[in-house]
Amino acid sequence: MQVKYQSDFAVDESTANKETGQGLEAWFKDLDSQGGVAAGRRPLLDYLFRERKVNAWWTTTLMVEYEAARGVTEKDGRPNGYNICVTKSVAASPDVVFAAFGGGAWLGEGATCDFKEGGRFTDAHGHAGTFKKIAAPKTLRFTIEGEGHSPSELVEIKLAPAGAKTGITLNHNRCPNRAVADGMRAAWGEVLIRIKEELE
């Protein structure tokens, strides 16, 4: 899986001001006034998106950068980071779609895939991971590793029947920065397109 690690926008004071109407530090003070980190991520995200009308990309970015600026970490001592979601609908049954992931073709040429819980996969571009949960034909969960990635990143793929099609929802959690999040979102989108083209 080839990934271009590049943020859609620069994450800095001037770009935030241009795109959202105020700079990062002003947004951080704004979030402090809404109860700060003690209020929790969801209420603050809702505030930015629903009340302040900040678009989805900047809502997430402001929240993650705010948590980093305030030193917020999870129980493992690492930041929650960026969480991305990619979806696709495929004209095939969940069993067929799940088998496509198990075959490892989505990893690209030169990949290895030991498709079992505890099994490992690698690709030709420096990514690797461990399968944590394989519950056919509904759920696939695995770690993702590579240069620039955090040790706590986890990918979960959920399949759901939708008539003659299968809905795929892929969540990639705890990306360490915006460049990894945007790069992986684009790469996972291409993976799901390849699976769709393979099966339809």
N, C-alpha and C positions, 0 to 999 in steps of 0.2 A: 504494500500500500504506500504509494508515494504521496508525501504530504509537503505542502508549501507553507511553512510556518510564518505567516504574515497576518497581522491584525488588519481588519477592514479599515480602521481609522487609527491615527496616532492617539495614544492615551496620555495626554498632557494637558496643561492648563489652557493653552491657547486653542487647541482643537476642541476641548470640551466647551469652552466659552463660545466658539463659533457654532458648534453643532447643537448645544443645549441652552445657550443663553447665559450661562455662567460657568466659571472655572471649577476645577475639582475641589479646591479648598472651600469655596463658597457652598458647594453641594454638601461637603462633609459637615460644615456648620449647620446647614439646613437639616441634615439627618440627625445631628445631635439634638436639635430643637424638637424633633419628633420622638424623642425617647432614647435615641442612640442605640447602641448594640443591644442593650437590655430589652428593647422592644421586639427584637427578633427580625430575621431576614424577611419573612413573608410580609408583615405589616409595612416595613420600609419599602419593599419592592412595590407593593400596592400603592403606597403614597406617591412614589416617583412616577409610576405608570398611569394610575387612574386620576390622581389629583393634580399632579404637576405636568401631565401629558408628555412625559419623556418617552421617546420611542424605545422599543424592546431592547435593542442592542446597547444603547446608552444606559437604560435602567439597570441591566445586569452589570455593565461595566462600572457604573458609579457605586453599586452596592458592593461588588467584590473589592474594588480599590478602597472603598471606605473601610471595609473590614480589615484590609491589610494595613491601612494607616492607623487603625485603632488597635492593632495587634490581636485580632480575634483568631482563635484556633479551635480545632475540634479536639476530642478526647485524646487523639493520637499526637497532639502537639503541632499538627500541620493545618494550614488554612483550608477552608472548604473549597475555595477557588471557584472556577467557572464550570457550570454544568450546561451541556448542550443537548439538544434533542433533534433527531432527524427522523422523518417518517416517509413511508412509501407504501403504495398499494400495488399488489402483484396478482395477476390473474392465474393463481395456482392455489392448491390447498395448503394449509399450514404444514402438513407432513412433508410435502414436496419442498416448500420454502426452507423448512428446518434442515432437511437433508442437504440443501445447497450450501448452507453454512457449515455443516459437518464435513462436506467434501473438501473444504479449504480453498476452492478456486477463487473465492473473494479476496484471498491474501495476495494473489498475483503469482507470476512465474517465479520459480526458485524458492517457493515457500515450503515449510514443513508444517504438518498439522496432525498431532496426536489427539484425536477428538474423543476425549473421555475426561471425566472430572479428575483434576490433578494433572492432566496432560498439558503439554506445552505446544505453542506454535511460534513460528518465526516467519518473517518475510525477507525479501531481498533488499529492503530499505532500512534495516536496523531496528525494526519493531519486533517485539516478542511479547508473550503473555502466557498466563496459566488459566485454563478453564476451571471456574469455581463451581458452576452449576449448569448441568445439562438436563433439562426436563422437557423432552420432546412431547408434543410439538409446540410448546408454549413459551418456554423461557430458556435463554442462553445468557450466562454471565461469565465474564472473564476480566482479568487484569490486562492492562496495556502498558508496555515499557518501551523506552527508547530515549535517546539523547534529548534533553530538554523537558522530559516528562517527569512528573512527581511519582514517588513510589506507591502512592495511595490511589491512583486513578483506576476506575472500574467502569466497565461497559456492560450494560444490560440490554438485551434485545428481547422484546415481547412480540409474539405473533398472536393475532386474533382473526378468526374467520369473519368475513364480511360478504355474505352471499357466495358468489362464485370466486371471490377474491380473498386475499389475506392481507390484513393491515400489519405493517411492520413499524414498530416504534423502537428506536434506538436511542438510549440515553448514555452519554459519556460524562461521568462525574469527576469532579475535582481536578480539572485541568489547571495547571499552575499559573497561567497567564493568558492574556487575550490572544496572543499570536498562536499559541497551541490550540486554544479553543476554536478560533476561526479556521485555522488550518485543518484541524480534525473534523470540524463540521463539514467543510467542503470535501474532504477525503471520504468521510462516511457517506456523504451524498452520492459520490461516484461509485462507491461499493454497492449501494442499494440499487443504483441504476444498472450496474453490471448484472446483478442478480435478477432484476426484472427482465432485462434483455435476454438473459440465458434461459429463463423459464417461460417467456411468452412467445 
